[in-house]
Amino acid sequence: MTEFNRRKFLEGTAGIATLGTGALWTPEAGAQTLAYKPEKGAKLRVLRWSRFVQGDIDAYMVNVKRFTEKTGIEVRVDNEGWEDVRPKAAVAANTGAGPDIILSTNDDANLYPDKLLDVTDLCEYLGKKYGGWYPACEAFLRPDGKKWIGVALGATGSLVVYRESQMKAAGFETMPKDTDGFLKLYKALAAKGTPGGMALGNATGDSAWCHWLLWAFGGALVDKDNKVTLDSPATLKALEYAKELYSSFVPGTLSWLDPNNNKAFLDGQISITNNGISIYYAAKNSPDPKLKEMAADINHAAFPVGPVGVPTENHLFFNQMIFKYTKYPQAAKEFMRFMMEQEQFDPWLQGAGGYIAQPLRAYEKNTVWTVDPKHTPYRDSVKNLRPAGYAGKLGYASAGALADFIVPNMVAEAGSGSKTPKEAMERAQKRAERYYKV
């Protein structure tokens, strides 16, 4: 990618002097060993989003148990839906009380960076040991180019999920690689009675396709100077395309949240959508013979390239935040370090079955990406990720605009015809300007 400044992470041993108090390095620089001294009597509470893939939470809890066995630190893990984690994290930030660690989404950390513990030492250690962070991780969690306000966990890829047999029945041998062909496929599937559909409600993860669409036609929320640029000819073209695409959708997508397209696909109501690997995972691991048969017919592909001429991928990014109010900052950092080390992270990636893509380059070699060729398209989700605040810098404004679903709402209004594309674009421009105040 060229959207972000690619930095070399800690060449040689240059970063050692930046480590905070409580960090212990071995004399051998090559060993890349870091540990923290947990506070006496430490207990940790972790709030994380609920799994869409059972293997994710199963493997995660195995690692939590290992951490407790190794350190004696009790760790309580609570699970909430994606839409519920964000407001609970905001309450914790505002009241100064709540979980020690929160696993949240996208650029939520930029809503309250001053409330979060500086984890620069930990991120520099992990980056050097595991081949460096992908640029998107730095864009999300090191917005000033200096201090890390959270630790990247990875991302769930938002790719095209489709039934091969139904695509071929509609007259297409392979998934189209351009937006014109993609629209023709959707219309052909609808004509055959096997329509598609993508979420147009306030879906934290599955509304990612709306950002892909905007960028595919050359539009953007803001420019590099953080000036709102939604009111543009490029956005208008994207919304005119959205209106045509929506005409082939199955009814009901305006209210779809993240679970809805999974259910619709597995129920046979749709033949194509956007999603992580959870639909395939559920079908493949189901005891129902019909779903197992469906799994053999499911495949995945990257979203097509639009008139802009380059891939414009947006995926659901996961962050890990430690709040300053924690009584046990060293224990919290040690927990996070432990969970990110290869001994724990590799089996967790495997347990998630391709649902989560790694944030560190070294984990590209994990066997989860090659054990099944249908997993492979998801491998580079973080590597190719563009934050929703593109092409500007992330911060309070980008996080607020994303949390307010400005771009998905704009696409929904124009696509459904509740507003003309021009009206939807102009309304979105004004909404975004409230966050990006001059």
C-alpha positions as CSV (number, residue, x, y, z in Angstrom):
1,M,0.0,0.0,0.0
2,T,1.0,3.6,-0.5
3,E,-1.6,5.3,1.6
4,F,0.5,5.2,4.8
5,N,4.0,6.0,5.6
6,R,5.9,2.7,5.8
7,R,8.5,2.9,8.5
8,K,11.3,0.6,9.4
9,F,10.6,-0.6,12.9
10,L,13.5,-0.3,15.3
11,E,16.5,-1.1,13.2
12,G,19.2,-2.8,15.2
13,T,18.7,-2.0,18.9
14,A,17.8,1.6,18.5
15,G,14.5,1.3,20.3
16,I,15.7,-0.2,23.5
17,A,16.2,3.1,25.2
18,T,12.5,3.9,24.8
19,L,11.3,1.1,27.0
20,G,9.3,2.3,30.0
21,T,9.9,1.3,33.7
22,G,8.8,-2.2,34.5
23,A,10.2,-3.7,31.3
24,L,13.1,-6.2,31.6
25,W,15.3,-7.0,28.6
26,T,17.7,-9.9,28.5
27,P,21.4,-9.0,27.8
28,E,21.1,-10.7,24.4
29,A,19.5,-8.2,22.1
30,G,18.8,-10.9,19.6
31,A,16.6,-12.8,22.1
32,Q,14.0,-10.0,21.9
33,T,12.6,-10.9,25.4
34,L,10.4,-8.5,27.2
35,A,8.5,-9.0,30.5
36,Y,6.7,-6.9,33.0
37,K,6.5,-7.2,36.8
38,P,2.8,-7.6,37.6
39,E,1.6,-5.8,40.7
40,K,1.1,-7.9,43.9
41,G,-2.5,-9.2,44.1
42,A,-3.3,-8.2,40.5
43,K,-6.6,-9.2,39.0
44,L,-7.7,-8.3,35.5
45,R,-11.0,-7.9,33.8
46,V,-11.2,-8.1,30.0
47,L,-14.2,-7.0,27.8
48,R,-14.1,-8.3,24.3
49,W,-16.5,-8.7,21.4
50,S,-18.5,-11.9,21.1
51,R,-17.2,-14.6,18.8
52,F,-18.7,-15.3,15.4
53,V,-16.4,-18.3,15.2
54,Q,-16.5,-20.6,18.2
55,G,-12.8,-21.6,17.8
56,D,-11.8,-18.0,18.4
57,I,-13.1,-17.8,21.9
58,D,-12.2,-21.4,22.7
59,A,-8.5,-20.8,21.8
60,Y,-8.5,-17.4,23.5
61,M,-9.8,-18.8,26.7
62,V,-7.2,-21.6,26.6
63,N,-4.5,-18.9,26.4
64,V,-6.1,-16.9,29.3
65,K,-6.0,-20.1,31.4
66,R,-2.3,-20.6,30.5
67,F,-1.6,-17.0,31.6
68,T,-3.3,-17.5,34.9
69,E,-1.4,-20.8,35.5
70,K,1.9,-19.1,34.7
71,T,1.4,-15.9,36.7
72,G,-1.3,-16.6,39.3
73,I,-3.3,-13.6,38.0
74,E,-7.0,-14.2,37.8
75,V,-8.5,-12.9,34.5
76,R,-12.2,-12.4,34.0
77,V,-13.4,-12.2,30.4
78,D,-16.7,-10.8,29.4
79,N,-18.2,-11.0,25.9
80,E,-20.5,-8.5,24.3
81,G,-21.8,-7.8,20.8
82,W,-19.7,-5.4,18.7
83,E,-22.4,-2.8,18.9
84,D,-22.4,-3.1,22.7
85,V,-18.7,-2.9,23.3
86,R,-18.3,0.6,21.9
87,P,-20.8,2.4,24.3
88,K,-19.4,0.4,27.2
89,A,-15.9,1.4,26.4
90,A,-17.0,5.0,26.1
91,V,-18.7,4.9,29.5
92,A,-15.5,3.4,31.0
93,A,-13.4,6.1,29.5
94,N,-15.7,8.9,30.8
95,T,-16.3,7.5,34.3
96,G,-12.8,6.2,34.9
97,A,-14.1,2.7,35.9
98,G,-14.6,-0.6,34.2
99,P,-12.6,-3.3,32.5
100,D,-8.8,-3.0,32.6
101,I,-8.6,-4.1,29.0
102,I,-11.1,-3.7,26.2
103,L,-10.9,-5.4,22.8
104,S,-12.8,-3.0,20.5
105,T,-13.1,-2.2,16.8
106,N,-11.8,0.2,14.2
107,D,-10.5,3.5,15.5
108,D,-12.5,3.6,18.7
109,A,-9.2,4.2,20.6
110,N,-9.0,7.6,18.9
111,L,-12.2,8.7,20.7
112,Y,-10.4,8.9,24.1
113,P,-6.6,8.5,23.5
114,D,-5.9,10.5,26.7
115,K,-7.7,7.8,28.7
116,L,-5.5,5.0,27.4
117,L,-2.2,3.6,28.7
118,D,0.9,4.3,26.6
119,V,1.9,0.9,25.2
120,T,4.8,2.1,23.0
121,D,7.3,-0.1,24.7
122,L,5.2,-3.2,24.1
123,C,4.4,-2.4,20.5
124,E,8.0,-1.7,19.6
125,Y,9.1,-5.0,21.2
126,L,6.4,-7.0,19.3
127,G,7.1,-5.1,16.0
128,K,10.7,-5.9,16.1
129,K,10.3,-9.5,17.2
130,Y,7.6,-10.4,14.7
131,G,8.6,-8.7,11.5
132,G,6.9,-5.4,11.9
133,W,3.3,-4.1,12.1
134,Y,1.3,-3.5,8.9
135,P,0.9,0.2,8.1
136,A,-2.8,0.2,9.0
137,C,-2.0,-0.8,12.6
138,E,0.2,2.3,12.9
139,A,-2.5,4.5,11.3
140,F,-5.1,3.3,13.8
141,L,-3.0,3.1,17.0
142,R,0.0,5.4,16.5
143,P,-1.8,8.4,15.0
144,D,0.8,11.0,16.0
145,G,3.6,8.8,14.6
146,K,5.1,8.5,18.1
147,K,3.0,7.0,20.9
148,W,1.1,3.8,20.6
149,I,-2.3,4.1,22.3
150,G,-3.3,0.4,21.9
151,V,-2.0,-2.9,20.6
152,A,-3.4,-4.1,17.2
153,L,-5.0,-7.6,17.4
154,G,-5.9,-8.1,13.7
155,A,-8.9,-7.8,11.5
156,T,-11.8,-9.7,10.1
157,G,-11.7,-9.5,6.4
158,S,-14.8,-8.1,4.6
159,L,-14.6,-10.2,1.4
160,V,-17.1,-11.3,-1.2
161,V,-18.7,-14.6,-0.1
162,Y,-20.6,-16.5,-2.8
163,R,-22.1,-19.7,-4.0
164,E,-20.1,-21.0,-7.0
165,S,-22.9,-23.0,-8.5
166,Q,-25.3,-20.1,-8.4
167,M,-22.7,-17.7,-9.9
168,K,-22.1,-20.1,-12.7
169,A,-25.9,-20.6,-13.2
170,A,-26.1,-16.9,-13.6
171,G,-23.6,-17.1,-16.5
172,F,-20.3,-16.2,-14.8
173,E,-17.4,-18.7,-14.6
174,T,-15.4,-16.6,-12.2
175,M,-16.0,-13.7,-9.8
176,P,-15.8,-10.4,-11.7
177,K,-12.8,-8.3,-10.9
178,D,-14.3,-4.9,-11.8
179,T,-17.3,-3.0,-10.6
180,D,-19.2,-3.2,-13.9
181,G,-19.0,-7.0,-13.9
182,F,-19.9,-7.1,-10.2
183,L,-23.1,-5.2,-10.9
184,K,-24.0,-7.4,-13.8
185,L,-23.5,-10.5,-11.6
186,Y,-25.8,-9.2,-8.9
187,K,-28.5,-8.4,-11.4
188,A,-28.1,-11.8,-13.1
189,L,-28.4,-13.5,-9.7
190,A,-31.5,-11.6,-8.9
191,A,-33.0,-12.4,-12.3
192,K,-32.4,-16.1,-11.6
193,G,-34.2,-15.9,-8.2
194,T,-31.0,-16.3,-6.2
195,P,-30.4,-12.6,-5.2
196,G,-27.6,-11.2,-3.0
197,G,-27.6,-8.6,-0.3
198,M,-25.2,-6.6,1.9
199,A,-25.9,-4.9,5.2
200,L,-27.2,-1.3,5.1
201,G,-28.1,-1.0,8.7
202,N,-25.7,0.3,11.4
203,A,-23.5,-2.9,11.2
204,T,-20.1,-2.4,12.8
205,G,-18.4,-5.0,10.5
206,D,-20.6,-5.7,7.5
207,S,-21.2,-2.0,6.5
208,A,-17.5,-2.0,5.5
209,W,-18.5,-2.5,1.9
210,C,-19.9,1.0,1.8
211,H,-16.4,2.4,2.3
212,W,-15.1,0.1,-0.4
213,L,-17.8,1.5,-2.8
214,L,-17.0,5.1,-2.0
215,W,-13.3,4.7,-2.6
216,A,-13.7,2.5,-5.7
217,F,-15.1,5.5,-7.5
218,G,-12.5,7.9,-6.2
219,G,-14.5,9.4,-3.3
220,A,-13.3,9.8,0.2
221,L,-14.6,11.0,3.6
222,V,-11.8,13.5,3.8
223,D,-8.6,14.5,2.0
224,K,-5.1,14.3,3.5
225,D,-5.6,17.6,5.3
226,N,-8.8,16.2,7.0
227,K,-11.1,18.4,4.9
228,V,-14.5,16.7,4.3
229,T,-14.8,15.8,0.6
230,L,-18.0,13.7,0.4
231,D,-19.8,16.3,-1.7
232,S,-18.0,15.5,-4.9
233,P,-18.6,14.1,-8.4
234,A,-16.8,10.9,-7.4
235,T,-19.1,10.3,-4.5
236,L,-22.1,11.0,-6.8
237,K,-20.9,8.3,-9.2
238,A,-20.5,5.8,-6.3
239,L,-24.0,6.5,-5.0
240,E,-25.6,6.1,-8.5
241,Y,-23.9,2.7,-8.7
242,A,-25.2,1.9,-5.2
243,K,-28.7,2.6,-6.4
244,E,-28.4,0.2,-9.2
245,L,-26.8,-2.4,-7.0
246,Y,-29.4,-2.1,-4.3
247,S,-32.2,-2.8,-6.9
248,S,-31.0,-6.4,-7.0
249,F,-30.7,-6.9,-3.2
250,V,-33.0,-9.2,-1.3
251,P,-35.6,-7.2,0.7
252,G,-34.7,-6.1,4.2
253,T,-31.1,-5.1,4.0
254,L,-31.7,-1.6,5.3
255,S,-32.2,-3.0,8.7
256,W,-29.4,-5.7,8.6
257,L,-26.9,-5.7,11.4
258,D,-23.8,-8.0,11.5
259,P,-25.6,-11.3,12.1
260,N,-28.3,-10.9,9.4
261,N,-26.4,-11.7,6.3
262,N,-24.9,-14.8,7.9
263,K,-28.4,-16.1,8.7
264,A,-29.8,-15.1,5.3
265,F,-26.9,-16.9,3.4
266,L,-27.1,-20.0,5.5
267,D,-30.9,-20.1,5.1
268,G,-30.4,-20.0,1.3
269,Q,-32.1,-16.6,1.0
270,I,-29.1,-15.1,-0.7
271,S,-26.3,-16.4,-2.8
272,I,-23.7,-13.6,-2.4
273,T,-22.8,-11.1,0.3
274,N,-19.8,-9.6,2.1
275,N,-18.6,-11.2,5.3
276,G,-15.7,-12.7,7.2
277,I,-15.0,-16.4,7.0
278,S,-17.7,-17.1,9.6
279,I,-20.4,-18.2,7.1
280,Y,-18.1,-20.8,5.6
281,Y,-16.9,-21.8,9.0
282,A,-20.4,-22.3,10.3
283,A,-21.4,-24.4,7.2
284,K,-18.3,-26.5,7.2
285,N,-18.6,-27.3,10.9
286,S,-22.3,-27.9,11.0
287,P,-23.8,-31.3,11.7
288,D,-26.5,-30.6,9.2
289,P,-25.6,-32.4,5.9
290,K,-27.3,-29.7,3.8
291,L,-25.0,-27.0,5.3
292,K,-21.9,-29.2,4.8
293,E,-23.0,-29.6,1.2
294,M,-23.3,-25.8,1.0
295,A,-19.8,-25.3,2.4
296,A,-18.3,-27.2,-0.6
297,D,-20.1,-24.6,-2.8
298,I,-19.0,-21.5,-0.9
299,N,-16.0,-19.5,-2.0
300,H,-14.4,-16.1,-1.3
301,A,-12.9,-13.3,-3.3
302,A,-11.6,-9.8,-2.8
303,F,-14.0,-6.9,-3.7
304,P,-13.6,-5.8,-7.3
305,V,-11.6,-2.8,-8.4
306,G,-13.6,0.3,-9.4
307,P,-12.8,3.1,-11.8
308,V,-10.2,4.4,-9.4
309,G,-8.0,1.6,-10.7
310,V,-6.6,0.2,-7.4
311,P,-8.0,-2.1,-4.7
312,T,-9.9,-0.2,-2.0
313,E,-10.3,-2.7,0.9
314,N,-12.0,-1.9,4.2
315,H,-12.1,-4.5,6.9
316,L,-13.1,-4.6,10.6
317,F,-10.0,-3.8,12.6
318,F,-9.6,-5.0,16.1
319,N,-7.7,-3.1,18.8
320,Q,-6.7,-3.9,22.4
321,M,-6.8,-1.0,24.9
322,I,-5.6,-0.7,28.4
323,F,-7.3,2.1,30.4
324,K,-5.2,4.4,32.6
325,Y,-7.6,3.9,35.5
326,T,-6.4,0.3,35.9
327,K,-4.9,-0.5,39.2
328,Y,-2.7,-3.1,37.5
329,P,-1.0,-1.6,34.5
330,Q,2.1,-3.9,34.6
331,A,-0.1,-7.0,34.8
332,A,-2.3,-5.7,31.9
333,K,0.8,-5.2,29.7
334,E,2.1,-8.6,30.6
335,F,-1.2,-10.2,29.8
336,M,-1.3,-8.5,26.4
337,R,2.4,-9.4,25.7
338,F,1.7,-13.0,26.6
339,M,-1.4,-13.2,24.3
340,M,0.6,-11.8,21.4
341,E,3.6,-14.1,21.6
342,Q,3.9,-16.8,19.0
343,E,3.2,-19.7,21.5
344,Q,-0.2,-18.2,22.1
345,F,-1.0,-16.2,19.0
346,D,-0.3,-19.0,16.4
347,P,-2.8,-21.5,18.0
348,W,-5.4,-18.7,18.4
349,L,-5.2,-17.8,14.7
350,Q,-5.6,-21.5,13.9
351,G,-8.6,-21.8,16.3
352,A,-10.3,-18.8,14.6
353,G,-10.0,-20.7,11.4
354,G,-9.2,-17.7,9.2
355,Y,-11.7,-15.4,10.7
356,I,-9.0,-13.1,12.0
357,A,-6.0,-11.9,10.0
358,Q,-2.8,-11.1,11.8
359,P,-1.4,-7.6,12.5
360,L,2.3,-8.6,12.5
361,R,4.0,-9.8,9.3
362,A,5.7,-12.9,10.8
363,Y,2.3,-14.5,11.3
364,E,1.6,-14.6,7.6
365,K,3.3,-18.0,7.7
366,N,0.7,-19.5,10.0
367,T,-0.6,-22.7,8.5
368,V,-4.3,-21.6,8.9
369,W,-3.8,-19.7,5.6
370,T,-2.7,-22.7,3.6
371,V,-4.5,-25.7,5.2
372,D,-7.6,-24.7,3.1
373,P,-7.4,-22.6,-0.1
374,K,-10.7,-21.0,0.8
375,H,-8.9,-19.4,3.8
376,T,-6.2,-17.8,1.8
377,P,-8.0,-14.7,0.5
378,Y,-8.5,-13.5,4.1
379,R,-4.7,-13.7,4.9
380,D,-3.8,-10.1,3.8
381,S,-6.8,-8.3,5.3
382,V,-4.7,-6.1,7.6
383,K,-2.0,-5.8,5.1
384,N,-4.4,-4.3,2.5
385,L,-6.6,-2.4,5.0
386,R,-7.6,1.2,4.5
387,P,-9.1,2.9,7.6
388,A,-12.5,4.4,7.1
389,G,-10.9,7.8,7.9
390,Y,-8.9,7.6,4.7
391,A,-7.3,9.8,3.3
392,G,-6.8,11.9,6.5
393,K,-5.3,11.2,9.8
394,L,-7.2,9.3,12.4
395,G,-8.4,11.0,15.6
396,Y,-11.5,12.2,17.4
397,A,-13.2,13.2,14.2
398,S,-12.6,10.0,12.2
399,A,-13.7,7.9,15.1
400,G,-16.8,9.9,15.7
401,A,-17.8,9.9,12.0
402,L,-17.3,6.2,11.8
403,A,-19.3,5.5,15.0
404,D,-22.1,7.6,13.6
405,F,-22.2,5.5,10.4
406,I,-22.2,8.5,8.1
407,V,-20.9,6.7,5.0
408,P,-23.2,3.6,5.4
409,N,-26.2,5.8,6.0
410,M,-25.4,7.8,2.9
411,V,-25.2,4.7,0.8
412,A,-28.4,3.3,2.3
413,E,-30.3,6.5,1.6
414,A,-29.1,6.8,-2.0
415,G,-29.4,3.1,-2.7
416,S,-32.9,2.7,-1.4
417,G,-34.2,5.9,-2.9
418,S,-35.3,7.5,0.3
419,K,-33.1,10.4,-0.9
420,T,-31.6,11.2,-4.2
421,P,-27.9,10.5,-4.5
422,K,-27.2,14.2,-4.4
423,E,-29.4,14.8,-1.3
424,A,-27.7,11.8,0.5
425,M,-24.3,13.1,-0.4
426,E,-25.0,16.6,0.7
427,R,-26.5,15.4,4.0
428,A,-23.5,13.2,4.7
429,Q,-21.2,16.1,4.0
430,K,-22.9,18.3,6.6
431,R,-22.9,15.5,9.2
432,A,-19.2,14.8,8.7
433,E,-18.4,18.5,8.9
434,R,-19.8,18.5,12.5
435,Y,-16.9,16.1,13.4
436,Y,-14.3,17.7,11.2
437,K,-14.7,21.2,12.4
438,V,-12.4,23.8,10.8
